[in-house]
Amino acid sequence: MAEQLRRVARPRLYEVIVEQLCAHIIEKDLQPGDRLAAERELAAQLGVSRASLSQALVALEVQGIVSVRHGDGAVLVRRPIEEAAVRALREHADRLPEVLEAREALEVKLAELAAKRRDDREMTAIDAAIAQMSAEVGHGDRGEKGDELFHEAITAAAHSPLLAKLMSEISGLIRETRVESLAQEGRPEQSLTAHRRIADAIRNQDPTEAARAMSDHISMVSDVALLREDG
């Protein structure tokens, strides 16, 4: 029986934009430390929306090709290889659901254990992480460092060396999901609200609510443009 032909996958818009941006960087001979044109200008040149351009820049940021900071625009960190950048983007999109599943499995349990086992010092560390993220977001940043510190503080408060080791082993992949999620419009503020709910449950030593709050949080951060069909 003849093998059926498979449908040809159509490149998503952000993949095309990533290709164009890589070609632009190479054509202009931009070097690490050079700043890309303003997003409004780049979007106009490419004929795409700023939202689509922003998504492509985030995809490059996840790969460590550019650094996007509030008020500074996109700065080149390392020169890309066009084909490799697009391939890495597709690999990232393919593994993203699995990383989010792993976060759900690990971090919900860690929140539950933290509510049972945390001490006052660890609660202070959780609150300090929330305060740092709040300050970062207040200055117009995404709050990535504060977000990272929050989840690290909960991991420490859980007092589970094996779960902590597993979290450490996927920390690089989690960073990718953090960058991807916090780049969504309104997501830093939403994450802060979720963090405060989790912290309150841990403070009240309510493991059931802590687990529920963390599960809701992971579900929310799992909604990223890269996984949407129209991305």
C-alpha positions in Angstrom: 0.0 0.0 0.0 1.4 3.4 -1.0 2.4 5.6 1.9 0.1 8.6 2.1 1.6 12.1 1.6 1.8 14.2 4.7 0.6 17.8 4.8 3.3 20.3 4.3 3.7 22.4 7.5 3.3 26.1 6.8 5.9 28.2 8.7 4.4 30.3 11.4 4.7 34.1 11.1 7.2 34.4 14.0 9.4 31.8 12.3 9.5 33.9 9.1 10.2 37.0 11.2 13.0 35.2 13.0 14.6 34.3 9.7 14.3 37.9 8.5 15.8 39.3 11.6 18.7 36.9 11.5 19.3 37.8 7.8 19.1 41.5 8.8 21.7 41.1 11.5 24.1 39.3 9.2 23.5 41.7 6.3 24.1 44.8 8.5 27.2 43.0 10.0 25.9 43.8 13.5 28.2 42.8 16.3 27.5 41.9 20.0 26.6 45.0 21.8 25.0 46.7 18.8 21.4 47.8 19.2 18.7 46.8 16.7 16.4 49.4 15.3 13.4 50.4 17.4 10.6 47.9 17.3 8.2 50.3 15.6 10.8 50.8 12.8 11.5 47.1 12.4 7.8 46.2 12.3 7.2 48.8 9.6 10.1 47.5 7.5 8.9 43.9 7.8 5.3 44.8 7.3 4.1 43.0 10.5 2.5 44.1 13.7 4.6 45.1 16.7 3.0 42.1 18.6 4.3 39.6 16.0 7.7 41.3 16.0 7.9 41.3 19.8 7.2 37.5 19.8 10.0 36.9 17.4 12.4 39.0 19.5 11.4 36.9 22.5 12.2 33.8 20.6 15.7 35.2 19.9 16.1 36.2 23.5 15.3 32.7 24.7 18.2 31.5 22.5 20.5 34.2 23.9 20.9 36.0 20.6 19.4 39.3 21.8 18.6 40.9 25.1 15.4 42.9 25.3 15.2 45.4 28.1 12.6 48.0 29.0 13.6 51.4 27.5 16.7 49.9 25.8 15.2 47.9 23.0 16.9 44.8 21.6 20.7 44.5 21.9 22.6 41.8 20.1 24.3 39.4 22.4 25.7 37.0 19.9 25.6 36.7 16.1 23.1 34.1 14.9 23.3 31.4 12.3 20.0 31.7 10.5 19.2 28.0 9.9 20.3 27.1 13.5 18.2 29.9 15.0 15.0 28.7 13.2 15.8 25.1 14.1 16.3 26.0 17.8 13.1 27.9 17.7 11.1 24.9 16.5 12.9 22.6 19.0 12.0 25.1 21.8 8.3 25.1 20.7 8.3 21.3 20.6 9.7 20.8 24.1 7.8 23.7 25.7 4.6 21.6 26.6 6.8 18.9 28.2 8.7 21.5 30.3 5.4 23.0 31.5 4.1 19.5 32.4 7.3 19.0 34.4 6.8 22.3 36.2 3.2 21.3 37.0 4.3 18.0 38.5 7.2 19.4 40.5 6.1 22.8 41.6 2.6 21.9 42.8 4.1 19.4 45.2 6.8 21.8 46.3 4.2 24.4 47.2 2.3 21.9 49.2 5.4 20.8 51.1 6.5 24.4 51.6 3.2 25.1 53.3 3.8 22.2 55.7 7.6 22.7 56.3 8.5 26.4 55.9 10.0 28.3 58.7 9.9 32.1 59.4 13.2 32.7 57.6 12.0 30.9 54.5 8.7 32.8 54.5 10.7 36.0 54.7 12.7 34.9 51.6 9.4 34.2 49.7 8.1 37.7 50.6 11.4 39.3 49.6 11.2 37.7 46.2 7.7 39.0 45.7 8.8 42.5 46.7 11.7 42.3 44.3 9.5 41.2 41.4 7.0 44.0 42.3 9.8 46.6 42.1 11.0 45.3 38.8 7.5 45.3 37.3 7.0 48.8 38.7 10.0 50.0 36.8 8.5 48.6 33.6 10.6 45.4 33.5 9.2 41.9 33.3 10.2 40.8 36.8 12.2 37.8 35.6 14.7 37.8 38.5 12.1 38.2 41.2 10.0 35.5 39.6 13.1 33.2 39.6 13.8 34.0 43.2 10.2 33.3 44.2 10.2 29.8 42.8 13.7 29.1 44.3 12.5 30.3 47.7 9.5 27.9 47.6 11.8 25.0 46.5 14.1 25.8 49.5 11.1 26.0 51.9 9.8 22.5 50.8 12.9 20.8 52.3 12.9 18.1 49.6 16.5 17.6 48.3 15.4 15.2 45.5 12.7 17.5 44.2 15.2 20.4 44.5 17.7 18.5 42.4 15.1 17.8 39.7 14.2 21.5 39.6 17.9 22.3 39.3 18.4 19.9 36.4 15.6 21.6 34.3 16.4 25.1 35.5 17.6 26.2 32.1 14.5 24.9 30.4 12.4 26.7 33.1 14.2 29.9 32.3 13.1 29.6 28.7 9.4 29.2 29.8 9.8 32.2 32.2 11.1 34.5 29.4 8.4 33.3 27.0 5.6 33.7 29.6 6.6 37.0 31.1 6.8 38.5 27.6 3.0 38.2 27.3 1.1 41.4 27.7 -0.1 41.8 31.3 1.6 38.6 32.4 4.1 40.1 34.9 1.2 41.6 36.9 -0.9 38.4 36.6 2.1 36.4 37.9 2.6 38.8 40.8 -1.0 38.3 41.8 -0.6 34.5 41.6 2.6 34.7 43.6 0.9 36.6 46.4 -1.9 34.0 46.5 0.6 31.1 46.8 2.6 33.0 49.4 -0.5 33.6 51.5 -1.4 29.9 51.5 2.2 29.0 52.5 2.1 31.7 55.2 -1.2 30.2 56.5 0.3 26.7 56.3 -2.5 25.5 54.1 -1.0 22.8 51.8 -4.2 22.2 49.9 -4.6 25.8 48.9 -0.9 26.2 48.2 -1.0 23.3 45.8 -4.2 24.6 44.2 -2.8 28.1 43.8 0.4 26.9 42.3 -1.5 24.6 39.9 -3.6 27.6 38.8 -0.4 29.7 38.4 1.3 27.1 36.2 -1.8 26.8 34.1 -1.8 30.5 33.6 1.9 30.8 32.6 1.4 27.9 30.2 -0.7 30.2 28.0 2.1 31.5 25.7 1.9 32.8 22.2 4.4 30.2 20.9 1.9 27.4 21.5 -1.2 29.1 20.0 -2.4 27.9 16.6 -2.4 31.5 15.2 1.2 32.1 16.5 
